[in-house]
Amino acid sequence: MRYARALPVLLLAVASVASAADLGRATGAVTIDGKPIVLQYAYAVDHQKNQLTNKSNETKVILTDKPLPDGIKLGNIDETFPDGINGIVVSVAPNDSISHVFVQHPAGSYDAGYFEGVQDYRFKRVRGDRGTIGGTLSSKKITTNTMSFSFDAEFLSQVQ
């Protein structure tokens, strides 16, 4: 009897996670100097190299305001981000920590470089189907010498 009462709660929780983000989609924003840029598209590529550890065991997650052009190489997107598209690129380590952040915005770009143990960025994974990555990416307000930014977005993407 106890399981019969728990089943509707479990089904509601699973349904809310599944409807939160469609495959290849993001919901949320990156805020640059107080101005939000709505993030709608999600991409991911696996086996990416961490420049500190020299291991190719990270997943690069890309969230953008517009769809990326067909055929773009996601592995080096932070070096070849297309003009007119804004977004964030976040490298997720095997332990779900963030090791690299890149922000593309209307006035330029910001590359945080590779790091370990920085608590300003968070990734909370939502378990999904094999070959996908999803969850919530967020940051504290980060102030650089040219801008301030923060992000908070939920996404689900097929991993390439």
N, C-alpha and C positions, 0 to 999 in steps of 0.2 A: 504494500500500500504506500509505503514511504517513497518508492521509486515512481509510482504513478503521479505523485504530486511534484516530484522533481523534474519529470520529463518535459512539461510545458515550459518551465523556466530554462532548461537546457536548450530546447528548440528555439526559444525566443533569443537566447544569447547567440546561438549559431547563426540564426537568420540576420541579426543585427550586424554581425561581423561580415557576413557575406554581402549584404547590401551596402555596406559602408563604402566600398570601392570596387568598381568593376575592373576586370583585368585590363591593364594598360592605362588606367585612369588614376588621377590623384585629386584630392580635395584638400584645400588649405591655401596658404599663401606664404611668400617670402616678403618681408616688410623691409624696405630700403628707405632710410631717413624718414620714417613715419608713413611712407606711402606703400600700401600693399600691392603686390603683384599676385594675382590669382594663379595657382598652379593646378593644371587640369590633366596633364599627361605624365605617365610613368614608364620608365624604361629601366632595364637592369642587365648587366653583363658580369659574368662570373670569371674567376681565375685572373683577377687583376693584381698587379704587383704593388706591394707596399714599398716605398722608396727607403724606409728605415730598416725594415727587416729583410729586404730582397726576396721575400716569399710571394708567390703568386697565388694567394689563398683568400683574397678579398672579393667582395661583390660591390661593384660600382652601381649606385642608384642615381638615376637622373630624373628630376621632376621639372617640367616646363610649363610655360603658359600657352604655347602653341605646339602643334605636332612637329616632330623632327622630320627632315626630308628623308625619303626612302633611300636606303643604301648608305646612310651615314655610319661611320665606324664609332660605335659607342665606347670602345676601349680608350680612345684618345679624345673624347668629346671635350674635356676641359682644355685642350689645346686648340681645338677647331670648332668651338661653339658657333653655330650659324648666326649671322647678323639678323637682328629683328626678333630673335627668340630669347626670352629671359628664363632663368631658372637656377636650380641648384644641382650640384653633383656631390654626392656623399659616398665615401668608401666605408663599407661595413666590414669589420674584421670577423673572423670565425666565432669570437665570443660575443658578438653583437655590439662591440664598442665602435665608436667612430674614429677613424684614423686620418681622414683627409676631407676637407670641405672646399668647394669652389662655388662662387656665386657669380652669375652673369646677370647684369642689370642694364637699364637704358644708358647709364653714364659710363659703363665700362665693366670691369670684372675684378674679383678679389679671389686670390688663392691663398688659403691658410697654410699651405704646405702640409707635410705629414707630421703627425704627432702621436704621442701615447699618453694615456692617463688624463687627458683634458676632459673635465666634467661639464663643459659648456654646451655640449651637443649630446642628444639622446636618440637612441633607436629602440623602440619597443616592438618586437616582432609579434606578428599574429601568425600562428601556424596555418599553413595552407597546403594546397596540392603540391606534389613533387614537381620541381622545375619552376616554382614561383617563389617570389619574396613579397612580403607585405607587412604593413604595420604603420607605426607613427614615427616620423622624424621631427625633432624639434630642437630649438636652441634657446639659450639665454640671449639677451640683447648683447651683440658684439659690436664694439666700437673700434674702428681702425682710424688711421690718420686721414682718410678721405670720406668715410661714411660710417653709418651704423646700420646693422641689419639683425634680423631674427627670422626664424621660420618655424612653422608648425603645419604639418601636412600629414594626411593619411593616404596610403597608396597600396596598390596591388599590381605587380608586374610579372610577366613571364621573364625568366632569366635566360639570356642568350649565352 
